[in-house]
Amino acid sequence: MLTSFLSNGSSSSSSSHPTARSGEVDPEPADASLPRSLRHVQSFETSAYSVIGIPTSPKADQEFNGLGRTGAIDGPDAAACRLFKPLPPQPQQPYQHSTPRKIFSKIFGIGNGGNGSVRGKSKRVSIRRDADVDDADYPLDGEEGELIDDEACFVDAKEVSGFDILSQLPDELALHVISQLDLHSLIACLSVCHNWRALCLDPQVWRDLFMRQKGWKVNTALAAWKASQRTPAPPFITYSPSTVSRRLSLSFTLPSLASRRLSQYSTSSNPPLTRPLSLVLPTWDEGTVPLSLDWKALYTTRRELEQRWRSKSYKPQSLKLSDHRDSVYCLEFDSIHNVLVTGSRDKTIKIWSLTTGELRQTLKDHHSGSVLCLKAIAAEGFMVSGSSDRTIIVWELGGLGKESGEVTGTVKRVLSGHAGGVLDLRVDENWIVSCSKDAVVRVWSRHTLEPYCDLMGHEGPVNAVGLQGDHVISASGDGKMILWDLQTRSKVRTFEGHDRGLACVEFKGDHIISGSNDRKIKIWSASTGECLHTVSGHDLLVRAISFDAESGKLISASYDKTVKVWDLDGGEIVVGKKTNVTATCVREFKDYHTSHIFDVKFDARRIVSSSHDENIVILDFGEDLDTSLFL
């Protein structure tokens, strides 16, 4: 049911809510002036028919055929009609709460007859509408059975009444209540009534449901731009001024409660509203996303994408790029700008189209050694690269905003100072951080491109660094990690626990994740220094890791030629509580590379890896899906 609903966005209301055929007018009930939720609802006891039994003998069948039958009914309906007897007309009495009345009488008789028994093997269930109906109208003689007080079921007979509280709330509050539901509850509410269905399909509900999912993010700037380009506006459920009679005309899958309610006040001079409540109100604030997008479709697409990541039966589409002439040590990609940048032992940097694999530019003759690391910020046209020639080059890139065509790369500055090859780099809005075989971490001002400080404390090559705010984490071949404070230019704490040298590190929030030559991945708390969890699964050195703290998704790449996808406790890692952290291997990808894997990155749609086999492999989980807004 869940899959069919999400995949069939244009389906109308369920069969339990029939609408009038063209040209017909529904008869108005006597209490039509009241809200529908407060109209009288008949109870079970006021039904026009009473179930009185099931024939079990020819004689009994003849008796049943004569009870209240008018006209001949043949075929499969005949047996059903024998189960019902029209009750004599009853005068309308004001409802009064009375003592419980006998409604059900179960008679079980086997063997000898007698008082309170039935001869033969028979079972009867008698349902009576009221106690004042003459017992002579029922076949309850010695042959058919009799009422037995000891076996009767007493039910407090009272009128069924109630009201729909959501219909009494203001639009904003009703939407807020529905917006707290999870997906399965939301789908269940779709079948309650037209009012609830309109609430459940409002775009605000689906936007809130989307935003509550861990790790689900959208590009707010692109979303705002797409919303502004949507002309004409998407059709929503249209409500005519006769909404009082709850007559709906379904034309799309995103109806609006505001359209239904405000149309009650429409006149012939005021056309019915066709926009959702979210469009009547301001569409979005800074930092949020517009409600005018098709949020149900976005949720459906994102959910399908996530299921592909986790389904071992799904094989992502793969694209192999093979233009480097030696090992590909590092990579960066930006799906928004459709750009992939790679650095190689062949001393070149190549810029590719992420979607098509087209080679758009090769930057060469700038580094005199292998390009070991690089970081790029495509939105700013900024890139830095580090090499075994012991230099760092600051680049200015042009043409990245175009879908295709040549990209330009201009050297802005060459940074020198390391005494060994530059092994890793990190960049943010304030700092450029580099590490080297010389066991030193160097920090540069990004604004002035001048050295800020040197951080020394390791006894071996510093293979990887992480940067977050004014804190730097360094991972070394000596098996240790050190957390540094850039404001005080001093050491905060040292992390020890790996059996061999470290090769990679990620620093996100309070989480520090390290990969080592001991084939293990460790999760640490930056604030306490405690090792929260150790992940095992690779057969050789863990060379690269990429981590999203919001979703808890971790990608690792190893010299064992595999890429693994891990789920770290659903993304909710409790600091300082080791027992609350778990890691589950969701997927494993092998046979895509034929040698050591050096680097790996991922986003909502792709995993990109580079290897000693000179190839870059793109695994795409979003084939045939519009994932342009997902981050």
Buried (B, 14 or more C-beta within 10 A) or exposed (E): EEEEBBEEBEEBBEEEBEBEEEEEEEEEEEEEEEEBBBBEEEEEBBEEBBBBBBBBEEEBEEBBEEBBBEEEEEEEEEEEBBBBBEBEEEEEEEEEEEEEBBBBBEBEBEEEEEEBBBBEEBBBEBBBBBEEBEEEBBBBEEBBBBBBEEEBEEEEBEEEEEEBEBBEBEBEEBBBBBBEBEBEEBBBBBBBBBBBBBBBBBBBBBBBBBBEBEBBBBBBEBBBEBBEEEEEEBEBBBBEBEBEEBBBEBEBBBBBBBBBBBBEEBEEEEEBBBBBBBBBEEBBEEEBBBBBBBBBBBBBBBBBBBEBBEEEEEEBEEBEBEBBEEBBBBBBBBBBBBBBBBBBBBBBBBBBBBBEBBEBBBBEEBBEBBBBBBBBBBEEBBBBBBBBBBBBBBBBBEBBEBEEEEBBBEEEEEBEBBEBBBBBBBBBEBBBBBBBBBBBBBBBEBEEBEBBBEBEBBEBBBBBBBBBEEBBBBBBBBBBBBBBBBEEEEBBEEBEBBEBBBBBBBBBEBBBBBBBBBBBBBBBBBEEBBBBBBBEBBEBBBBBBBBBBBBBBBBBBBBBBBBBBBBBBEBEBEBEEEEEBBBEBBBEBEEBBEEBBBBBBBBBBBBBBBBBBBBBBBBBBBEEBEBBBBB
